[in-house]
Amino acid sequence: MNVRAFNSKHHTRLQQGSPVPSTENEDLQRLLAKSANSPKESELILRQQAKAKAQSGDYTGAIAILTTLIDRNPTSAAEYNNRGLIYFQSGQMDQAIADYNTALQLNPQLESVYNNRANYYAAIGQLKEAIADYEMALDLNPGHIRAWINQGITFREMGQYERAIENFDFALRLGQLRGNIYAERGRTYHLRGDWNCAIADYQRALTQLAPQGDASRSLRLQVENWMNQMLKPLSA
């Protein structure tokens, strides 16, 4: 379950849960009845329904389904991580951190939980703790692109622009989420006062980001706003 949440002043941090394949829009009870003899299949259906509810903004419904999954699998770190994501997205911060901590107690090697817990720390202003958790995620998986991006954003918030740019430079080598990376690196150049580099990255970001999709559309609008902030003094 991938959820892009945490909208803050100038950025969107990236979160990560367990992957959930899409399904056709069928009635939940009918799907569960069809899979009654296969617990794994019924659990997959429940995860798919939880994802659909979260994406539609029905956080209460998503949490209820994920709680059912936890009741069935009380030692599953992934289920706690997924519920923690939804708690975080719905602003229930105490419940989110409790689920992340439980997930790490169950599986301290799950890098996605460190990334998500770091996002929690960043959201409440504990930036050093966030950096440490992103570092744990990267120690476990050096190719965890979300952690590279999120840690770069956090370095930027701390005023450590060079370290932020180093993160974004490395993330670009991984070949994914290039629109996000160019946007965040551009913002870092912007704040550092390197306007030529910032404009170039903003333009690259707009080229990379698809015009469709809520997440891409939101980031495109943010990049356009940043560009307008930069160019406005020149036209005054």
C-alpha positions in Angstrom: 0.0 0.0 0.0 1.7 3.2 -1.2 0.3 6.4 0.3 1.5 9.9 -0.4 0.5 11.9 2.6 2.1 14.5 4.8 1.7 17.8 3.0 3.8 20.4 4.8 5.0 23.9 4.0 6.8 23.2 0.8 6.9 19.5 0.1 5.3 16.1 0.1 7.2 13.4 1.9 6.8 9.9 0.5 5.5 7.0 2.5 5.5 3.3 1.9 3.5 0.3 2.9 3.2 -3.2 1.7 2.3 -3.5 -2.0 -1.3 -4.3 -2.7 -2.5 -5.3 -6.3 -5.6 -3.6 -7.7 -8.9 -5.4 -8.0 -12.1 -4.8 -9.8 -14.7 -2.9 -7.9 -16.7 -5.8 -6.4 -18.8 -6.1 -3.3 -16.6 -6.9 -0.3 -18.8 -9.6 1.1 -19.2 -11.3 -2.3 -15.4 -11.3 -2.7 -14.9 -12.7 0.7 -17.5 -15.4 0.1 -15.7 -16.4 -3.1 -12.4 -16.8 -1.2 -13.8 -18.4 2.0 -11.7 -21.4 1.6 -8.5 -19.4 1.1 -7.5 -17.2 4.1 -4.6 -15.7 2.1 -6.9 -14.7 -0.7 -9.5 -13.2 1.7 -6.7 -11.2 3.4 -5.5 -9.9 0.1 -9.0 -8.8 -0.7 -9.3 -7.0 2.6 -6.0 -5.2 1.9 -7.3 -4.1 -1.5 -10.5 -2.8 0.1 -8.5 -0.9 2.8 -6.4 0.7 0.1 -9.5 1.7 -1.9 -11.2 3.2 1.2 -8.0 5.2 2.1 -7.7 6.5 -1.4 -11.3 7.7 -1.3 -10.8 9.4 2.0 -12.7 6.8 4.1 -10.0 6.5 6.7 -12.3 5.1 9.4 -13.3 2.3 7.0 -9.7 1.6 6.0 -8.6 1.5 9.7 -11.4 -0.9 10.6 -10.4 -3.3 7.8 -6.7 -3.1 8.7 -7.6 -3.8 12.4 -9.4 -6.9 11.3 -6.2 -8.0 9.5 -4.2 -7.3 12.6 -6.6 -9.4 14.6 -6.0 -12.2 12.2 -2.3 -11.7 12.0 -1.2 -10.1 15.3 2.5 -10.7 14.6 2.5 -9.1 11.1 4.7 -6.0 11.1 3.4 -5.1 7.6 -0.2 -4.9 8.8 0.8 -2.5 11.6 2.8 -0.4 9.2 -0.1 -0.1 6.8 -2.5 0.9 9.6 0.1 3.3 10.9 0.1 4.9 7.4 -3.6 5.5 7.5 -3.6 6.8 11.1 -0.8 9.2 10.0 -2.7 10.3 6.9 -5.9 10.9 8.9 -4.0 13.0 11.5 -4.1 10.4 14.3 -0.5 10.8 15.3 -0.4 9.0 18.6 -2.0 5.9 17.0 0.4 6.1 14.0 3.6 6.2 16.1 2.3 3.3 18.3 1.7 1.2 15.2 5.1 2.0 13.7 6.8 1.1 17.0 4.9 -2.1 17.2 5.9 -3.0 13.6 9.5 -2.4 14.4 9.3 -4.5 17.5 7.9 -7.3 15.4 10.4 -6.8 12.5 13.3 -4.4 13.1 14.6 -5.1 9.6 11.6 -3.6 7.8 13.0 -0.5 6.1 9.7 1.0 5.0 8.6 1.4 8.7 11.8 3.4 9.5 10.9 5.7 6.5 7.4 6.1 7.7 8.3 6.7 11.3 10.9 9.3 10.2 8.0 11.1 8.4 6.2 11.1 11.7 9.2 12.6 13.5 9.6 15.2 10.7 5.9 16.1 11.0 6.2 16.9 14.7 9.5 18.8 14.2 11.9 16.2 15.6 14.2 16.5 12.6 17.3 14.8 14.1 15.2 11.8 15.0 13.8 11.8 11.5 17.3 11.9 10.0 18.3 8.9 12.1 15.4 6.8 11.0 15.9 7.6 7.4 19.5 6.5 7.9 18.3 3.2 9.3 16.1 2.7 6.3 19.1 3.4 4.0 21.4 1.1 6.0 18.9 -1.7 5.5 18.2 -0.9 1.8 20.6 1.6 0.1 18.3 1.7 -2.9 15.3 3.0 -0.9 14.6 6.0 -3.0 11.8 7.4 -0.8 14.2 7.5 2.1 16.9 9.3 0.1 14.3 11.9 -1.0 12.7 12.4 2.4 16.1 12.6 4.1 17.1 15.3 1.6 13.9 17.3 2.3 14.7 17.1 6.0 18.3 18.2 5.5 16.9 21.2 3.6 14.6 22.0 6.5 17.6 22.0 8.8 19.4 24.5 6.4 21.9 21.8 5.3 21.5 22.5 1.6 24.7 20.8 0.5 23.8 17.5 2.2 20.2 17.8 0.8 21.6 18.2 -2.8 23.9 15.2 -2.3 20.9 13.1 -1.4 18.9 14.3 -4.4 21.9 13.7 -6.7 22.2 10.1 -5.5 18.5 9.5 -5.7 18.6 10.6 -9.4 21.0 7.7 -10.1 18.4 5.2 -9.0 16.2 6.2 -12.0 12.8 6.5 -10.3 10.6 9.4 -9.2 12.7 11.8 -11.2 10.0 14.4 -11.2 9.8 14.5 -7.4 13.6 14.6 -7.1 14.0 17.5 -9.6 11.2 19.4 -7.8 12.9 19.0 -4.4 16.4 19.6 -5.6 15.1 22.7 -7.4 13.5 24.0 -4.2 16.8 23.4 -2.4 18.7 25.4 -5.0 16.0 28.1 -4.8 16.4 28.5 -1.0 20.2 28.5 -1.3 20.0 31.3 -3.8 21.1 29.4 -7.0 18.2 30.6 -9.1 19.6 29.3 -12.5 20.0 25.8 -11.1 16.5 26.1 -9.5 14.7 27.1 -12.6 16.4 24.4 -14.6 15.3 21.7 -12.1 11.8 23.1 -11.9 11.5 22.9 -15.7 12.8 19.3 -15.6 10.3 18.5 -12.9 7.4 19.8 -14.9 8.6 17.8 -17.9 8.8 14.6 -15.9 5.6 14.9 -13.9 2.5 13.6 -15.6 -0.4 16.0 -15.8 -2.8 13.3 -14.7 -3.1 11.9 -11.3 -3.8 13.7 -8.0 -0.2 13.3 -6.7 1.5 14.5 -9.8 -1.0 17.4 -10.3 -0.4 18.6 -6.7 3.3 18.6 -7.1 3.1 20.3 -10.5 1.1 23.1 -9.0 3.6 23.4 -6.1 6.5 23.6 -8.6 4.7 26.2 -10.6 4.1 28.2 -7.4 7.8 28.0 -6.5 8.7 29.2 -10.0 6.3 32.1 -9.7 7.7 33.1 -6.3 11.2 33.2 -7.9 10.2 35.1 -11.1 7.9 37.6 -9.5 10.6 40.0 -8.2 12.1 40.0 -11.8 8.8 41.2 -13.3 8.0 43.8 -10.5 
